[in-house]
Amino acid sequence: MTTSTIAPGGSTAPPPVEMRRTPRRHAPLPRWWRDATAGAAWAVTLAVVALWVAGGGVQDLGSWAGALTSTGRLTGLVASALLLVQVLLMARVPWVEQAWGQDELARTHRLVGFTSFTLLLAHIVLITLGYAASSTRGVWGTAWDLVVTYPGMLLATAGTAALVMVVVTSVRRARRRLRYESWHLIHLYGYLGAGLVLPHQLWTGADFLDSTTATVFWWGLWATTAAAVLAFRVGLPAWRSLRSPIRVLDVRPEGPGATTVTVGGHGLRHLPARAGQFFQWRFLDGPGWSRAHPYSVSAAPDGRTLRLTAEHVGDGSARLATLRPGTRVLLEGPYGRLHGGVRTRRKVLLIGAGIGITPLRALLEDLPQGPGDVTVVHRVRSRDEAVLADELRALAAARGARYLQVEGHRIAGRASWLPSQAAHLSDRQALLDIVPDLADHDVFVCGNDGWMEAIRTAALEGGCPPDAIHRERFAY
């Protein structure tokens, strides 16, 4: 690989005063948290099926009408359980979030959501057909009778409509046409839909009423889900932000089209933030403050300050440049698993594209390391756009790490992490040229989705185990 493709950062200047910090140290995350939380989700689903069996669900399969109705009950019960699991996945429960990370939770949330919705539709169809099979009203007459005469069914119909709206706008093509703020607002109707569906199950569902065990189970599951949302999506962020004011301390431009903001306050003292994680930020600077924006920390948290660096890619990030010191800040988080707690090896490759280098800059500052343990690869279109490059060079020199810039425009017609100057190389070959012992490294990646996927593929082909590749995606 030629020097025109890889431009090493050779500066040995001492780090600026701002970087002479004492990052907090955190213990690695317990591996069993993932198994425990996944086991709990499966246990809930199996318990629902067990309660259906205990309630005579299998015996009811003997007749055509009974089979339709009983299967409809089962699909409705599993759909309800998965709906609650779906809500819990995104309730920001700290142990769940730390075990899986927002990236993986969001993907699982999406899969569980579509499965729950499909089962919900099956429940509606099967129950209607089952009741119609033993009635003279016909299918449409039975459907009308169920909606207007059974307790809670009008509410359930409205809740189903809300869930339909959420699901339709969650389809990839629809999401791409919506601004994040609009999509997020519509997505909140999922909570309304779940709440409106509840009454008809508790008032008319035999599986809720005929067994004390089932009644306790379902009420407990609903109460646990509601408590988790109120505690961790509302209560904890409000308490952390309001118990002691957090305010903007400093705002400065960071090259063309980017801004660095430093905030501080006593409210940060007990915040369990790790380098590489991100927060949902709200700056109380005027209209639009209620819209939260996800930004990673770009410096290792030290208990006194937090720092973010963001590129101006939308209205929210562009407003950062207009913030004034003293502006009040509300925080949700920290979130994400792109941090040292998931490290599995002594050697580490930090590789970021564009503004994606910001959480990796924080990791470089924070990770325990010896000389040569850490390599930083910074993918940029040009040196002028290399955000935080001077800090990265200084930090790398101070900590005995290696810092390289990979410059140039992307290769046309090929999904690759490399610039056009390196088109003669394969992605795997280029990565092994930089770190020949790639299989002995943890790889932390941050950038756009396609670029990160190219890095992941190259790392796997280079012998890096899947559990040693760490990334966090912010696409909704």
C-alpha positions in Angstrom: 0.0 0.0 0.0 1.5 3.3 -1.0 2.0 6.4 1.1 -0.5 8.2 -1.1 -3.2 5.9 0.2 -2.1 5.8 3.8 -1.0 9.0 5.3 0.5 8.4 8.8 0.1 10.9 11.5 3.7 11.6 12.5 3.3 14.4 14.9 4.9 13.9 18.4 3.6 17.1 19.9 2.4 16.7 23.5 -1.3 16.5 23.9 -3.1 19.8 24.6 -4.1 20.6 28.2 -7.7 19.7 27.5 -6.7 16.0 26.9 -4.8 15.7 30.2 -7.7 14.1 31.9 -8.2 11.2 34.2 -10.7 8.9 32.6 -12.9 6.7 34.8 -12.1 3.0 34.9 -14.9 0.5 34.5 -15.0 -3.3 35.0 -15.7 -5.5 31.9 -19.4 -6.3 31.4 -20.5 -9.7 32.7 -21.0 -12.0 29.8 -23.9 -13.8 31.5 -26.1 -10.7 31.2 -26.9 -11.5 27.6 -27.8 -15.1 28.3 -29.9 -14.1 31.3 -31.9 -11.4 29.4 -32.4 -13.6 26.3 -33.5 -16.5 28.6 -36.0 -14.3 30.3 -37.6 -13.3 27.0 -37.9 -17.0 25.9 -39.3 -17.9 29.4 -42.1 -15.3 29.0 -43.1 -16.7 25.6 -43.0 -20.3 26.8 -45.0 -19.4 29.9 -47.7 -17.9 27.7 -47.9 -21.2 25.7 -48.0 -23.2 28.9 -50.8 -21.2 30.3 -52.8 -21.7 27.0 -52.3 -25.4 27.3 -53.3 -25.4 31.0 -56.4 -23.5 30.0 -57.6 -26.2 27.7 -56.2 -24.8 24.5 -55.2 -28.2 23.1 -58.6 -29.8 24.0 -60.4 -27.1 22.1 -58.8 -28.1 18.9 -61.2 -31.0 18.4 -63.8 -29.0 16.4 -63.4 -26.7 13.4 -64.8 -23.7 15.3 -62.9 -24.6 18.5 -59.7 -25.0 16.5 -60.0 -21.6 14.9 -60.9 -19.9 18.2 -58.3 -21.7 20.2 -55.5 -21.0 17.7 -56.7 -17.4 17.6 -56.4 -17.2 21.3 -52.8 -18.6 21.2 -51.7 -16.2 18.4 -53.2 -13.3 20.4 -51.5 -14.3 23.6 -48.1 -14.7 22.0 -48.6 -11.4 20.1 -49.4 -9.6 23.4 -46.3 -11.1 25.1 -44.0 -10.2 22.1 -45.5 -6.7 22.1 -44.5 -6.3 25.7 -41.1 -7.8 25.1 -40.7 -5.3 22.2 -41.5 -2.4 24.5 -39.1 -3.7 27.1 -36.3 -4.0 24.5 -36.4 -0.2 24.0 -37.3 0.8 27.5 -33.6 1.7 28.1 -33.4 -0.8 31.0 -29.7 -0.4 31.9 -28.8 -4.1 32.3 -30.5 -5.0 29.1 -29.0 -2.1 27.2 -25.5 -2.8 28.5 -25.9 -6.5 27.6 -26.9 -5.9 24.0 -26.4 -2.3 23.0 -28.8 -0.1 21.2 -27.7 -1.3 17.8 -28.6 -4.9 18.4 -31.6 -4.1 20.5 -33.1 -1.9 17.7 -32.7 -4.8 15.2 -34.2 -7.3 17.6 -37.0 -4.8 18.4 -37.8 -4.5 14.7 -37.9 -8.3 14.2 -40.0 -8.9 17.3 -42.3 -6.1 16.3 -43.1 -7.4 12.9 -43.6 -10.9 14.3 -45.9 -9.6 17.0 -47.9 -7.6 14.4 -48.3 -10.6 12.1 -49.5 -12.7 15.0 -51.9 -9.9 15.9 -53.5 -9.9 12.5 -53.7 -13.7 12.6 -55.4 -13.5 16.0 -58.1 -11.1 14.6 -58.8 -13.3 11.5 -58.8 -16.6 13.4 -61.0 -15.3 16.3 -63.5 -13.8 13.9 -63.7 -17.0 11.7 -64.0 -19.1 14.8 -66.9 -17.2 16.2 -68.5 -17.0 12.8 -68.3 -20.8 12.4 -70.7 -21.2 15.3 -72.9 -18.2 14.5 -75.5 -17.4 11.9 -74.3 -13.8 11.5 -71.6 -14.6 9.0 -68.1 -13.3 9.0 -68.8 -9.5 8.7 -71.7 -9.7 11.1 -69.6 -11.5 13.6 -66.8 -9.0 13.2 -69.2 -6.1 13.8 -70.7 -7.8 16.8 -67.3 -8.4 18.3 -66.2 -4.8 17.9 -69.4 -3.0 19.2 -70.7 -5.4 21.9 -67.7 -7.0 23.6 -66.1 -4.9 26.4 -62.9 -3.1 25.4 -63.1 -4.0 21.7 -63.6 -0.5 20.5 -60.4 0.5 22.3 -58.7 -2.6 20.9 -59.7 -1.5 17.4 -58.2 1.9 17.9 -55.1 0.4 19.4 -54.7 -1.9 16.4 -55.1 1.1 14.1 -52.3 2.9 16.0 -50.1 -0.2 15.7 -50.8 -0.5 11.9 -49.6 3.1 11.5 -46.4 2.4 13.4 -45.7 -0.8 11.4 -46.4 0.8 8.0 -44.0 3.7 8.8 -41.4 1.2 10.0 -41.0 -0.4 6.6 -37.6 0.6 5.2 -38.9 2.5 2.2 -41.3 4.5 4.3 -38.7 5.3 6.9 -36.4 6.7 4.3 -39.0 9.2 3.2 -39.6 10.5 6.8 -37.5 12.8 8.9 -36.2 11.1 12.0 -38.3 13.5 14.2 -41.5 12.7 12.3 -40.8 9.0 12.4 -40.0 9.0 16.1 -43.2 10.9 16.9 -45.3 8.4 14.9 -43.4 5.5 16.6 -44.5 6.7 20.0 -48.1 5.8 19.1 -46.9 2.2 19.6 -47.2 2.9 23.4 -50.7 4.2 22.8 -51.6 1.1 20.8 -50.3 -1.3 23.4 -52.2 0.6 26.1 -55.5 0.5 24.2 -55.2 -3.2 23.4 -54.9 -4.1 27.1 -58.5 -3.7 28.3 -60.2 -6.1 26.0 -57.8 -8.9 27.1 -58.3 -8.3 30.8 -62.1 -7.8 30.5 -63.1 -10.6 28.1 -60.1 -13.0 27.6 -60.7 -16.4 29.2 -56.9 -16.9 29.5 -56.8 -13.8 31.7 -59.9 -14.5 33.8 -60.2 -18.3 34.3 -56.9 -18.9 36.2 -55.4 -17.0 39.1 -52.0 -17.9 37.9 -52.7 -16.5 34.5 -54.2 -13.3 35.9 -51.2 -12.7 38.2 -48.8 -13.5 35.3 -50.4 -11.1 32.8 -51.0 -8.2 35.3 -47.4 -8.7 36.5 -46.0 -8.6 33.0 -48.0 -5.5 32.1 -47.0 -3.7 35.3 -43.4 -4.6 34.9 -43.3 -3.2 31.4 -45.1 0.0 32.3 -42.8 0.5 35.3 -39.7 0.0 33.2 -40.8 2.6 30.7 -41.7 5.1 33.3 -38.6 4.5 35.4 -35.9 4.3 32.7 -37.3 6.2 29.7 -38.8 9.1 31.8 -37.8 9.0 35.4 -34.1 8.2 35.4 -33.1 10.7 32.6 -35.2 13.4 34.2 -33.6 12.8 37.6 -30.1 12.7 36.2 -30.6 15.9 34.3 -32.6 17.9 36.9 -31.0 16.9 40.2 -28.0 19.1 39.4 -27.9 21.4 36.4 -25.7 20.4 33.4 -24.7 23.3 31.3 -22.7 24.1 28.2 -19.2 25.2 29.1 -17.6 25.7 25.7 -18.4 25.7 22.0 -15.8 25.7 19.3 -15.7 25.0 15.5 -13.9 21.7 14.6 -12.8 22.2 11.1 -15.2 22.8 8.2 -18.7 21.9 9.1 -18.3 20.4 12.6 -18.6 21.7 16.1 -17.3 20.5 19.5 -19.4 21.2 22.6 -18.3 20.6 26.2 -20.8 20.4 29.0 -20.3 20.2 32.7 -21.9 20.2 36.1 -22.2 18.3 39.3 -24.9 16.1 37.7 -22.1 14.3 35.8 -20.3 13.0 38.9 -22.3 9.8 39.2 -23.1 9.3 35.6 -21.8 5.8 34.5 -20.5 6.9 31.2 -17.8 5.1 29.2 -15.7 6.3 26.4 -17.3 5.3 23.1 -20.9 5.5 24.3 -23.5 8.0 23.2 -26.2 10.1 24.7 -29.5 11.6 23.6 -28.9 15.3 23.9 -31.4 18.1 24.4 -30.1 21.7 24.5 -32.6 24.2 26.1 -31.8 27.0 23.7 -35.2 27.7 22.2 -37.7 26.1 19.8 -36.9 22.6 18.9 -35.3 21.8 22.3 -37.6 18.8 22.8 -36.1 16.8 19.9 -33.3 14.7 21.2 -30.3 13.9 19.0 -27.8 11.0 19.5 -24.2 12.1 19.7 -21.2 10.0 20.9 -18.8 11.5 23.4 -15.6 12.5 21.7 -13.5 12.5 24.9 -13.2 10.0 27.7 -15.7 10.9 30.5 -14.0 12.0 33.7 -16.9 12.7 36.0 -16.7 16.5 35.5 -17.3 17.1 31.8 -18.7 15.5 28.7 -17.7 16.4 25.2 -19.3 15.8 21.8 -18.2 16.5 18.3 -20.8 16.5 15.6 -20.8 17.2 11.9 -23.4 19.7 10.5 -25.7 17.2 8.6 -29.1 18.5 9.7 -30.9 21.3 11.6 -30.2 19.8 15.0 -26.4 19.4 14.5 -26.1 22.7 12.7 -27.6 24.4 15.8 -24.7 23.3 17.9 -22.6 26.0 16.5 -25.0 28.6 17.8 -25.1 27.4 21.4 -23.9 29.7 24.1 -22.1 28.8 27.4 -24.5 28.5 30.2 -27.2 26.8 28.1 -29.0 24.1 30.1 -28.6 20.5 28.9 -30.9 17.4 29.3 -29.3 14.0 28.8 -30.5 10.5 28.2 -28.0 7.7 28.5 -25.3 6.6 28.3 -26.1 4.0 25.7 -24.2 1.6 23.4 -21.6 -1.1 23.6 -18.8 0.5 21.7 -16.6 0.8 24.8 -13.8 -1.0 26.5 -16.0 -3.2 28.6 -16.6 -5.5 25.6 -12.8 -5.8 24.8 -11.6 -9.4 24.5 -8.0 -9.0 23.4 -4.9 -6.9 24.4 -4.5 -5.5 20.9 -7.1 -3.1 19.4 -7.8 -1.7 16.0 -9.9 1.5 16.1 -11.2 2.3 12.6 -13.6 5.2 11.8 -14.9 7.0 8.8 -15.5 10.8 8.8 -17.3 12.0 11.9 -17.4 8.3 13.1 -13.9 8.8 14.4 -15.3 10.7 17.5 -16.2 7.8 19.8 -12.9 6.1 18.7 -10.9 9.2 19.8 -12.5 8.8 23.2 -11.6 5.1 23.3 -8.0 5.9 22.3 -7.8 8.2 25.3 -9.5 5.7 27.7 -8.3 2.2 26.8 -5.5 0.6 29.0 -2.7 -0.1 26.5 1.0 -0.6 26.1 3.2 0.7 23.3 2.0 -0.8 20.0 -1.2 -2.3 21.4 -3.6 0.2 19.6 -3.8 1.2 16.0 -6.1 4.0 14.8 -7.2 4.2 11.2 -9.0 7.4 10.2 -10.8 7.2 6.8 -11.4 10.6 5.3 -11.9 12.1 1.9 -9.2 14.8 2.4 -7.0 16.0 5.1 -9.0 19.2 5.4 -12.0 17.1 6.5 -10.1 15.0 9.1 -12.0 16.0 12.2 -10.0 15.8 15.4 -6.9 14.7 13.5 -4.5 16.8 15.5 -5.8 15.5 18.8 -5.6 11.9 17.5 -2.0 12.4 16.5 -1.1 13.9 19.8 -3.0 11.2 21.8 -1.4 8.4 19.7 2.1 9.8 20.3 1.5 10.2 24.0 0.0 6.7 24.5 2.3 4.7 22.2 -0.4 4.0 19.6 -0.2 4.2 15.8 -2.4 6.7 13.9 -3.0 6.4 10.1 -5.1 8.4 7.8 -6.6 6.7 4.7 -7.4 9.5 2.3 -9.4 9.8 -0.9 -12.8 9.4 -2.5 -14.5 6.0 -2.4 -14.0 3.4 -5.1 -16.8 3.7 -7.7 -18.9 0.6 -8.4 -17.5 -1.4 -5.5 -18.6 -1.8 -1.9 -15.3 -1.1 -0.1 -13.8 0.8 2.8 -10.9 1.9 0.7 -10.3 5.0 -1.4 -10.0 4.9 -5.2 -6.2 5.1 -5.0 -6.2 1.6 -3.4 -8.6 0.0 -5.9 -5.9 -2.5 -6.8 -6.1 -4.0 -3.3 -8.8 -6.2 -1.8 -10.4 -5.0 1.4 -8.9 -7.9 3.3 -5.4 -7.4 1.9 -5.4 -3.7 2.8 -6.5 -4.4 6.3 -3.8 -7.0 6.8 -1.2 -4.7 5.4 -2.0 -2.3 8.3 -2.4 -5.0 11.0 -0.8 -8.3 9.9 -1.9 -9.9 13.2 -5.5 -8.9 12.7 -6.8 -12.1 14.2 -5.2 -11.0 17.6 -7.1 -7.7 17.6 -10.4 -6.4 18.8 -11.8 -4.2 16.0 -14.0 -1.2 17.0 -15.7 0.3 13.9 -17.8 3.5 13.5 -19.0 5.0 10.2 -21.9 4.7 7.8 -23.7 1.3 7.5 -22.2 0.2 4.2 -18.7 1.2 5.1 -18.9 -0.6 8.5 -20.2 -3.7 6.7 -17.2 -3.6 4.4 -14.9 -3.4 7.3 -16.6 -6.3 9.1 -16.4 -8.5 6.0 -12.7 -7.7 5.6 -12.0 -8.3 9.3 -13.8 -11.7 9.2 -11.9 -12.7 6.0 -8.7 -11.6 7.8 -9.3 -14.1 10.6 -10.9 -11.8 13.2 -13.6 -13.7 15.2 -17.1 -12.3 15.0 -17.2 -11.5 18.8 -14.1 -9.3 18.5 -15.8 -6.9 16.0 -17.7 -4.1 17.7 -19.8 -1.5 16.0 -22.8 0.8 16.8 -25.2 1.9 14.1 -27.4 5.0 14.5 -29.8 4.4 11.6 -33.5 4.2 12.6 
